[in-house]
Amino acid sequence: MNTLHSRTVFPLPQHLADECEDLDVELCPCMDRAEEHCRKFKTGRHKWSPAYRRARLALEYWQGHLAHSKGLCSNVKKLQKLQRKVKLRYDPTLTRDDLLVKVKDAFTERRRCNKASESLSREYRHRLAAAKEDAGNIPAATHLRNMNRIEAQRQLFRNIRYMEEKLTAGRTTQVTITSPDDRTTELTQRDEDEKAVMAENERKFH
Protein backbone atom coordinates (compact mmCIF):
# COMPACT_ATOMS: atom_id res chain seq x y z
CA MET A 1 0.00 0.00 0.00
CA ASN A 2 2.81 2.43 0.84
CA THR A 3 4.44 1.67 -2.50
CA LEU A 4 1.15 2.35 -4.25
CA HIS A 5 0.76 5.68 -2.45
CA SER A 6 4.30 6.72 -3.36
CA ARG A 7 3.46 6.18 -7.06
CA THR A 8 0.13 8.03 -6.89
CA VAL A 9 -0.07 11.08 -9.15
CA PHE A 10 -2.92 13.16 -10.52
CA PRO A 11 -4.64 12.40 -12.76
CA LEU A 12 -4.44 8.75 -11.73
CA PRO A 13 -3.24 6.45 -14.54
CA GLN A 14 -5.59 3.61 -15.39
CA HIS A 15 -3.22 0.88 -14.20
CA LEU A 16 -2.91 2.56 -10.78
CA ALA A 17 -6.69 3.01 -10.61
CA ASP A 18 -7.12 -0.70 -11.28
CA GLU A 19 -4.53 -1.53 -8.63
CA CYS A 20 -6.37 0.68 -6.11
CA GLU A 21 -9.65 -1.04 -6.91
CA ASP A 22 -8.11 -4.50 -6.45
CA LEU A 23 -6.59 -3.40 -3.14
CA ASP A 24 -9.90 -1.94 -1.99
CA VAL A 25 -11.67 -5.24 -2.69
CA GLU A 26 -9.21 -6.99 -0.36
CA LEU A 27 -9.19 -4.31 2.36
CA CYS A 28 -12.93 -3.76 2.75
CA PRO A 29 -13.75 -7.27 4.07
CA CYS A 30 -10.80 -7.02 6.48
CA MET A 31 -12.03 -3.66 7.79
CA ASP A 32 -15.59 -4.97 8.12
CA ARG A 33 -14.37 -7.98 10.09
CA ALA A 34 -12.27 -5.79 12.38
CA GLU A 35 -15.24 -3.47 12.93
CA GLU A 36 -17.53 -6.39 13.70
CA HIS A 37 -15.20 -8.03 16.23
CA CYS A 38 -13.42 -5.06 17.80
CA ARG A 39 -16.01 -2.30 17.85
CA LYS A 40 -17.55 -3.34 21.17
CA PHE A 41 -14.38 -4.56 22.83
CA LYS A 42 -14.80 -1.96 25.60
CA THR A 43 -18.44 -2.82 26.28
CA GLY A 44 -18.87 -2.80 30.04
CA ARG A 45 -15.33 -1.64 30.69
CA HIS A 46 -16.46 1.55 32.40
CA LYS A 47 -18.65 1.18 35.46
CA TRP A 48 -21.91 3.11 35.39
CA SER A 49 -22.46 6.14 37.60
CA PRO A 50 -24.56 9.32 37.31
CA ALA A 51 -21.38 11.36 36.73
CA TYR A 52 -20.27 9.08 33.87
CA ARG A 53 -23.76 9.14 32.34
CA ARG A 54 -23.92 12.91 32.46
CA ALA A 55 -20.44 13.28 30.90
CA ARG A 56 -21.40 10.92 28.07
CA LEU A 57 -24.71 12.66 27.38
CA ALA A 58 -23.12 16.12 27.59
CA LEU A 59 -20.55 15.13 24.98
CA GLU A 60 -23.29 13.77 22.72
CA TYR A 61 -25.26 16.99 23.16
CA TRP A 62 -22.39 19.36 22.33
CA GLN A 63 -21.37 17.25 19.35
CA GLY A 64 -24.95 17.36 18.08
CA HIS A 65 -25.16 21.09 18.76
CA LEU A 66 -21.97 21.67 16.76
CA ALA A 67 -23.23 19.48 13.91
CA HIS A 68 -26.51 21.39 13.91
CA SER A 69 -24.65 24.70 13.63
CA LYS A 70 -22.95 23.32 10.52
CA GLY A 71 -26.25 22.20 9.03
CA LEU A 72 -25.36 18.51 9.40
CA CYS A 73 -27.94 17.58 12.03
CA SER A 74 -31.67 18.19 11.77
CA ASN A 75 -32.83 16.10 14.74
CA VAL A 76 -33.67 19.02 17.01
CA LYS A 77 -35.96 16.95 19.23
CA LYS A 78 -33.06 14.68 20.16
CA LEU A 79 -30.93 17.70 21.07
CA GLN A 80 -33.74 19.09 23.20
CA LYS A 81 -34.11 15.74 24.96
CA LEU A 82 -30.37 15.58 25.67
CA GLN A 83 -30.47 19.18 26.86
CA ARG A 84 -33.14 18.31 29.42
CA LYS A 85 -31.31 15.20 30.57
CA VAL A 86 -28.05 17.04 31.29
CA LYS A 87 -29.94 20.13 32.57
CA LEU A 88 -28.33 22.61 30.20
CA ARG A 89 -29.87 25.87 29.05
CA TYR A 90 -29.87 26.70 25.36
CA ASP A 91 -27.60 29.64 24.56
CA PRO A 92 -28.24 31.08 21.08
CA THR A 93 -25.21 33.39 21.39
CA LEU A 94 -22.69 30.55 21.18
CA THR A 95 -20.53 30.71 18.09
CA ARG A 96 -19.04 27.74 16.28
CA ASP A 97 -15.71 28.37 18.02
CA ASP A 98 -17.50 28.38 21.38
CA LEU A 99 -19.13 25.06 20.52
CA LEU A 100 -15.75 23.59 19.61
CA VAL A 101 -14.46 24.58 23.04
CA LYS A 102 -17.53 22.98 24.64
CA VAL A 103 -16.93 19.75 22.71
CA LYS A 104 -13.28 19.65 23.79
CA ASP A 105 -14.24 20.28 27.41
CA ALA A 106 -16.87 17.53 27.19
CA PHE A 107 -14.27 15.11 25.80
CA THR A 108 -11.96 15.99 28.69
CA GLU A 109 -14.70 15.43 31.26
CA ARG A 110 -15.70 12.09 29.74
CA ARG A 111 -12.06 11.00 29.69
CA ARG A 112 -11.78 11.90 33.37
CA CYS A 113 -14.92 9.93 34.20
CA ASN A 114 -13.65 6.98 32.16
CA LYS A 115 -10.46 6.83 34.19
CA ALA A 116 -12.30 7.22 37.49
CA SER A 117 -15.33 5.10 36.55
CA GLU A 118 -14.58 2.43 39.18
CA SER A 119 -14.36 4.90 42.05
CA LEU A 120 -17.32 6.95 40.80
CA SER A 121 -19.49 3.84 40.61
CA ARG A 122 -18.39 2.69 44.06
CA GLU A 123 -19.10 6.12 45.52
CA TYR A 124 -22.54 6.16 43.91
CA ARG A 125 -23.44 2.73 45.31
CA HIS A 126 -22.34 3.81 48.80
CA ARG A 127 -24.48 6.96 48.61
CA LEU A 128 -27.47 4.99 47.35
CA ALA A 129 -27.10 2.42 50.14
CA ALA A 130 -26.90 5.20 52.74
CA ALA A 131 -30.02 6.84 51.30
CA LYS A 132 -31.90 3.54 51.45
CA GLU A 133 -30.90 3.11 55.08
CA ASP A 134 -31.92 6.67 55.96
CA ALA A 135 -35.30 6.01 54.37
CA GLY A 136 -35.67 2.98 56.64
CA ASN A 137 -35.98 0.52 53.79
CA ILE A 138 -32.94 -1.71 54.24
CA PRO A 139 -29.61 -1.65 56.12
CA ALA A 140 -26.88 0.06 54.09
CA ALA A 141 -24.49 -2.89 54.37
CA THR A 142 -27.11 -5.32 53.06
CA HIS A 143 -28.15 -3.10 50.15
CA LEU A 144 -24.52 -2.41 49.25
CA ARG A 145 -23.71 -6.12 49.30
CA ASN A 146 -26.67 -6.85 47.03
CA MET A 147 -25.67 -4.14 44.55
CA ASN A 148 -22.05 -5.32 44.46
CA ARG A 149 -23.20 -8.91 43.88
CA ILE A 150 -25.48 -7.85 41.02
CA GLU A 151 -22.71 -5.74 39.47
CA ALA A 152 -20.28 -8.67 39.67
CA GLN A 153 -22.82 -10.96 38.00
CA ARG A 154 -23.38 -8.44 35.20
CA GLN A 155 -19.64 -8.23 34.59
CA LEU A 156 -19.29 -12.01 34.61
CA PHE A 157 -22.04 -12.64 32.06
CA ARG A 158 -20.90 -9.68 29.97
CA ASN A 159 -17.47 -11.33 29.74
CA ILE A 160 -19.09 -14.63 28.82
CA ARG A 161 -21.08 -12.95 26.03
CA TYR A 162 -17.91 -11.33 24.76
CA MET A 163 -16.02 -14.65 24.65
CA GLU A 164 -18.95 -16.25 22.83
CA GLU A 165 -19.18 -13.25 20.43
CA LYS A 166 -22.77 -12.56 21.50
CA LEU A 167 -22.44 -8.89 22.41
CA THR A 168 -25.31 -7.75 20.19
CA ALA A 169 -28.51 -7.85 22.18
CA GLY A 170 -31.48 -9.90 21.14
CA ARG A 171 -35.08 -9.27 22.05
CA THR A 172 -36.29 -7.78 25.33
CA THR A 173 -36.26 -10.65 27.81
CA GLN A 174 -38.28 -9.07 30.61
CA VAL A 175 -40.86 -6.29 30.96
CA THR A 176 -42.04 -4.95 34.31
CA ILE A 177 -45.51 -3.39 34.44
CA THR A 178 -46.68 -1.20 37.31
CA SER A 179 -50.44 -1.04 37.77
CA PRO A 180 -52.31 2.06 39.06
CA ASP A 181 -52.43 0.48 42.55
CA ASP A 182 -48.59 0.15 42.55
CA ARG A 183 -48.54 -3.60 41.95
CA THR A 184 -45.76 -4.82 39.67
CA THR A 185 -45.98 -7.67 37.18
CA GLU A 186 -43.02 -9.18 35.35
CA LEU A 187 -43.57 -10.51 31.84
CA THR A 188 -41.04 -12.93 30.36
CA GLN A 189 -42.91 -14.52 27.45
CA ARG A 190 -42.08 -13.07 24.04
CA ASP A 191 -45.65 -12.40 22.89
CA GLU A 192 -46.55 -10.77 26.21
CA ASP A 193 -43.39 -8.63 26.13
CA GLU A 194 -44.11 -7.42 22.61
CA LYS A 195 -47.72 -6.53 23.38
CA ALA A 196 -46.69 -4.62 26.50
CA VAL A 197 -43.95 -2.72 24.67
CA MET A 198 -46.26 -1.82 21.78
CA ALA A 199 -48.96 -0.66 24.21
CA GLU A 200 -46.47 1.54 26.07
CA ASN A 201 -45.09 3.02 22.85
CA GLU A 202 -48.60 3.75 21.63
CA ARG A 203 -49.42 5.46 24.92
CA LYS A 204 -46.25 7.58 24.79
CA PHE A 205 -46.07 8.58 21.15
CA HIS A 206 -49.67 8.62 19.91
C-alpha positions as CSV (number, residue, x, y, z in Angstrom):
1,M,0.0,0.0,0.0
2,N,2.8,2.4,0.8
3,T,4.4,1.7,-2.5
4,L,1.2,2.4,-4.3
5,H,0.8,5.7,-2.4
6,S,4.3,6.7,-3.4
7,R,3.5,6.2,-7.1
8,T,0.1,8.0,-6.9
9,V,-0.1,11.1,-9.2
10,F,-2.9,13.2,-10.5
11,P,-4.6,12.4,-12.8
12,L,-4.4,8.8,-11.7
13,P,-3.2,6.4,-14.5
14,Q,-5.6,3.6,-15.4
15,H,-3.2,0.9,-14.2
16,L,-2.9,2.6,-10.8
17,A,-6.7,3.0,-10.6
18,D,-7.1,-0.7,-11.3
19,E,-4.5,-1.5,-8.6
20,C,-6.4,0.7,-6.1
21,E,-9.7,-1.0,-6.9
22,D,-8.1,-4.5,-6.5
23,L,-6.6,-3.4,-3.1
24,D,-9.9,-1.9,-2.0
25,V,-11.7,-5.2,-2.7
26,E,-9.2,-7.0,-0.4
27,L,-9.2,-4.3,2.4
28,C,-12.9,-3.8,2.8
29,P,-13.7,-7.3,4.1
30,C,-10.8,-7.0,6.5
31,M,-12.0,-3.7,7.8
32,D,-15.6,-5.0,8.1
33,R,-14.4,-8.0,10.1
34,A,-12.3,-5.8,12.4
35,E,-15.2,-3.5,12.9
36,E,-17.5,-6.4,13.7
37,H,-15.2,-8.0,16.2
38,C,-13.4,-5.1,17.8
39,R,-16.0,-2.3,17.9
40,K,-17.6,-3.3,21.2
41,F,-14.4,-4.6,22.8
42,K,-14.8,-2.0,25.6
43,T,-18.4,-2.8,26.3
44,G,-18.9,-2.8,30.0
45,R,-15.3,-1.6,30.7
46,H,-16.5,1.6,32.4
47,K,-18.7,1.2,35.5
48,W,-21.9,3.1,35.4
49,S,-22.5,6.1,37.6
50,P,-24.6,9.3,37.3
51,A,-21.4,11.4,36.7
52,Y,-20.3,9.1,33.9
53,R,-23.8,9.1,32.3
54,R,-23.9,12.9,32.5
55,A,-20.4,13.3,30.9
56,R,-21.4,10.9,28.1
57,L,-24.7,12.7,27.4
58,A,-23.1,16.1,27.6
59,L,-20.6,15.1,25.0
60,E,-23.3,13.8,22.7
61,Y,-25.3,17.0,23.2
62,W,-22.4,19.4,22.3
63,Q,-21.4,17.2,19.3
64,G,-25.0,17.4,18.1
65,H,-25.2,21.1,18.8
66,L,-22.0,21.7,16.8
67,A,-23.2,19.5,13.9
68,H,-26.5,21.4,13.9
69,S,-24.7,24.7,13.6
70,K,-23.0,23.3,10.5
71,G,-26.3,22.2,9.0
72,L,-25.4,18.5,9.4
73,C,-27.9,17.6,12.0
74,S,-31.7,18.2,11.8
75,N,-32.8,16.1,14.7
76,V,-33.7,19.0,17.0
77,K,-36.0,16.9,19.2
78,K,-33.1,14.7,20.2
79,L,-30.9,17.7,21.1
80,Q,-33.7,19.1,23.2
81,K,-34.1,15.7,25.0
82,L,-30.4,15.6,25.7
83,Q,-30.5,19.2,26.9
84,R,-33.1,18.3,29.4
85,K,-31.3,15.2,30.6
86,V,-28.0,17.0,31.3
87,K,-29.9,20.1,32.6
88,L,-28.3,22.6,30.2
89,R,-29.9,25.9,29.0
90,Y,-29.9,26.7,25.4
91,D,-27.6,29.6,24.6
92,P,-28.2,31.1,21.1
93,T,-25.2,33.4,21.4
94,L,-22.7,30.5,21.2
95,T,-20.5,30.7,18.1
96,R,-19.0,27.7,16.3
97,D,-15.7,28.4,18.0
98,D,-17.5,28.4,21.4
99,L,-19.1,25.1,20.5
100,L,-15.7,23.6,19.6
101,V,-14.5,24.6,23.0
102,K,-17.5,23.0,24.6
103,V,-16.9,19.7,22.7
104,K,-13.3,19.7,23.8
105,D,-14.2,20.3,27.4
106,A,-16.9,17.5,27.2
107,F,-14.3,15.1,25.8
108,T,-12.0,16.0,28.7
109,E,-14.7,15.4,31.3
110,R,-15.7,12.1,29.7
111,R,-12.1,11.0,29.7
112,R,-11.8,11.9,33.4
113,C,-14.9,9.9,34.2
114,N,-13.6,7.0,32.2
115,K,-10.5,6.8,34.2
116,A,-12.3,7.2,37.5
117,S,-15.3,5.1,36.5
118,E,-14.6,2.4,39.2
119,S,-14.4,4.9,42.1
120,L,-17.3,7.0,40.8
121,S,-19.5,3.8,40.6
122,R,-18.4,2.7,44.1
123,E,-19.1,6.1,45.5
124,Y,-22.5,6.2,43.9
125,R,-23.4,2.7,45.3
126,H,-22.3,3.8,48.8
127,R,-24.5,7.0,48.6
128,L,-27.5,5.0,47.3
129,A,-27.1,2.4,50.1
130,A,-26.9,5.2,52.7
131,A,-30.0,6.8,51.3
132,K,-31.9,3.5,51.5
133,E,-30.9,3.1,55.1
134,D,-31.9,6.7,56.0
135,A,-35.3,6.0,54.4
136,G,-35.7,3.0,56.6
137,N,-36.0,0.5,53.8
138,I,-32.9,-1.7,54.2
139,P,-29.6,-1.6,56.1
140,A,-26.9,0.1,54.1
141,A,-24.5,-2.9,54.4
142,T,-27.1,-5.3,53.1
143,H,-28.1,-3.1,50.2
144,L,-24.5,-2.4,49.2
145,R,-23.7,-6.1,49.3
146,N,-26.7,-6.8,47.0
147,M,-25.7,-4.1,44.5
148,N,-22.1,-5.3,44.5
149,R,-23.2,-8.9,43.9
150,I,-25.5,-7.8,41.0
151,E,-22.7,-5.7,39.5
152,A,-20.3,-8.7,39.7
153,Q,-22.8,-11.0,38.0
154,R,-23.4,-8.4,35.2
155,Q,-19.6,-8.2,34.6
156,L,-19.3,-12.0,34.6
157,F,-22.0,-12.6,32.1
158,R,-20.9,-9.7,30.0
159,N,-17.5,-11.3,29.7
160,I,-19.1,-14.6,28.8
161,R,-21.1,-12.9,26.0
162,Y,-17.9,-11.3,24.8
163,M,-16.0,-14.6,24.6
164,E,-19.0,-16.3,22.8
165,E,-19.2,-13.3,20.4
166,K,-22.8,-12.6,21.5
167,L,-22.4,-8.9,22.4
168,T,-25.3,-7.8,20.2
169,A,-28.5,-7.8,22.2
170,G,-31.5,-9.9,21.1
171,R,-35.1,-9.3,22.1
172,T,-36.3,-7.8,25.3
173,T,-36.3,-10.7,27.8
174,Q,-38.3,-9.1,30.6
175,V,-40.9,-6.3,31.0
176,T,-42.0,-5.0,34.3
177,I,-45.5,-3.4,34.4
178,T,-46.7,-1.2,37.3
179,S,-50.4,-1.0,37.8
180,P,-52.3,2.1,39.1
181,D,-52.4,0.5,42.6
182,D,-48.6,0.1,42.6
183,R,-48.5,-3.6,41.9
184,T,-45.8,-4.8,39.7
185,T,-46.0,-7.7,37.2
186,E,-43.0,-9.2,35.4
187,L,-43.6,-10.5,31.8
188,T,-41.0,-12.9,30.4
189,Q,-42.9,-14.5,27.5
190,R,-42.1,-13.1,24.0
191,D,-45.7,-12.4,22.9
192,E,-46.6,-10.8,26.2
193,D,-43.4,-8.6,26.1
194,E,-44.1,-7.4,22.6
195,K,-47.7,-6.5,23.4
196,A,-46.7,-4.6,26.5
197,V,-43.9,-2.7,24.7
198,M,-46.3,-1.8,21.8
199,A,-49.0,-0.7,24.2
200,E,-46.5,1.5,26.1
201,N,-45.1,3.0,22.9
202,E,-48.6,3.7,21.6
203,R,-49.4,5.5,24.9
204,K,-46.2,7.6,24.8
205,F,-46.1,8.6,21.1
206,H,-49.7,8.6,19.9
